[in-house]
Amino acid sequence: MTPEFISFILQNAPALCVAVPLLSAFIVPLFRKKWGKASAAFTLIALLLTECLVLSVFFSVLSGGTRVYAMGADIPERTLPSGLSVPIRIILQIDVLSAIMGLVGATIALISVLYSVQGVRDKADGKFFCLMLLMLTGFIGFVFTGDFFNIFVFFEILSISSVGLIAFWLHKQEAVEAGFKYLSISAVASLFVLLAIGLLYAQHGVLNIAAISQDVMLSGFAIVDVIALGLLAAGFLMKCGAVPMHYWVPDAYGESPEAVTAILAVASQASLYALLRVSFTMFGSFPLIDIIAWAMIILGALSLFVGSTMCLRQRDLKRLIAYGGISQTGFILVAMGAGLAAIGHPMFADFGLKAMEGGIFHMINHAFYEALLFLSAGAIIYATGTRDLDELGGLARKMPLTAILFLVGAMAMAGLPPSNGFASKILIYESVYYFNPLLAVIALVSSVIVTVPLVKAFCAVFLGPEVKKFSGIKETPKGMLLAMFLLAAIVLLFGLFPGIIVEFVARPAAEALLNWNAYWGMIL
Amino acid sequence: MTAEIIGNLPFIVSVLMIMVGLSALLFKKNMIKMAVGLSVMGSGINIFLVATCYRFGSIAPIFTNAPLSEASKAAVEMALPVPQSLTLTSIVISLAVTALMLSLAMLAYRHSGTLDSEKSRRLKG
């Protein structure tokens, strides 16, 4: 561990963030079954290493601004080798938004693998961990890349490994069906993205996001750009689980093993990230961007409404949380759409930036409390073997810690203080109110509606008289509790000190999205 | 006019294939047919990508095939290599997706005894 070695690692950290989980994904299946927990330990070590690398990238980006990494260059920062004027190398470009998304993904992957060691039964160890690591590879590559074709490749790595994990219990018919639905949606979404990449390449002759963005904004607007923008927005909106393409969400979230569901919720945030990258960084000054902004706002408002009302009538614990998650996606879409519609508007300084901060902060928060809710639902299913709200009851006596953890997650999703959900939702209400009061009212009302089924679920599962069938159950195993405690601590800390996160993460991320000149400047 | 149509034929074919694939995915209930539709759609996009990189009378973009003498360099053009490599990657990915989709359809058939996605459907609401 010489200083040279450490600085070499730090210099190449962006590439290693992708390489470490990718390589360890193919080492894990080689472990023999009789070596017991060796494959789990190896996966955890690989994920810890990835987490440290992502953390180093995150802090270097926070302190030093956007980082670029050219694959295969003698000096990684040199993006235009040997006097070329066009970036033809594959380049990773990490701004604050990419870094925070990568950090959230790596953290949740680490926590859910920690949980899955005890929490997921009948996982043929090697296969399960291999797919989890591949999913993290796809996620980190997807948010770190500055190359448009790589977005497609990592998108497919992410969705193919997700399908493997959703349909992990092949003996369940429902799991297979959910996997098929998710695969057909994600395959169509990524083919749309591929077609848009082909169109943009034909028009601009480059694949680098910064170079395409500069060409789009400076060289006037061609009809091909409009078609590509429409295809990209359609593809990413399909994949992030917004209404009207939300139907895969409850199926996939409901049927996958719980530890997977936590990462899957983050994976759908990845396509939100790509939507923001495309609509702000690539097409920010496009005259027709208002249409995309209003599509985001209207679909967001519909997601808020449909998610919260469908949540009311669920009797299945995991589907209930999944519908709640759809309504939270609506929050992010409304906030970011309001910010996008306000670009160039004289009142942008008043509410636009604040709406974007709220949206990005909510993206981070949503990932954590959704994961917490799914993991604690998983603990209930682990103990009782059922997720039907009608059958469950009186578990608070047997599993008090799980009850408290579930309550923390439910509070955050309902947006009650002192959780992080409150902090980001209040930012969104305040700023969106100035944009359009009706939107703030819709958001507020649906947040209240979501509270009802969450309270119902808590009462049905934990309160009430003891059910005879469940008299023998015990508190959740320690490994699972540790994973949930970590998530709950993050949820409460972000809720108690929201100012720090907004000032040091959400605002720089929003500014990075808006400052496309700086984004081009790193490459060209 | 005819020359324009012939010149744009690959693009017309690719759009038709994308439409056929998409409509099969949307309107067919048989899971195997949905997988076929997805595969057709992917092929349509691959044709589009290959068609964008082709120049009339060009040769394959292989470094060792490049003409040696200075005089013949101007005469022979090469096709653009980037979309071709994109197409190769996308063929590999669509193979994986189709295989996965067919195996899921097979498993669904084993469970429910039918390939009709409406009849075997269990997840609602």
Interface residues (C-beta under 8 A of the other chain):
Chain A: F149 F152 V153 E156 I160 V163 G164 A167 L170 Q173 E174 V176 E177 A178 G179 F180 K181 L183 S184 A187 V188 L191 L194 L195 I197 G198 Y201 A202 L207 P250 D251 G254 E255 M310 R313 Q314 R319
Chain B: I18 L22 L25 M31 M34 L38 M41 G42 I45 F48 L49 T52 V82 P83 L86 T89 S90 I93 A96 V97 L100 M101 L104 A105 L107 A108 H111 S112 S117 S120 R121 R122 L123 G125
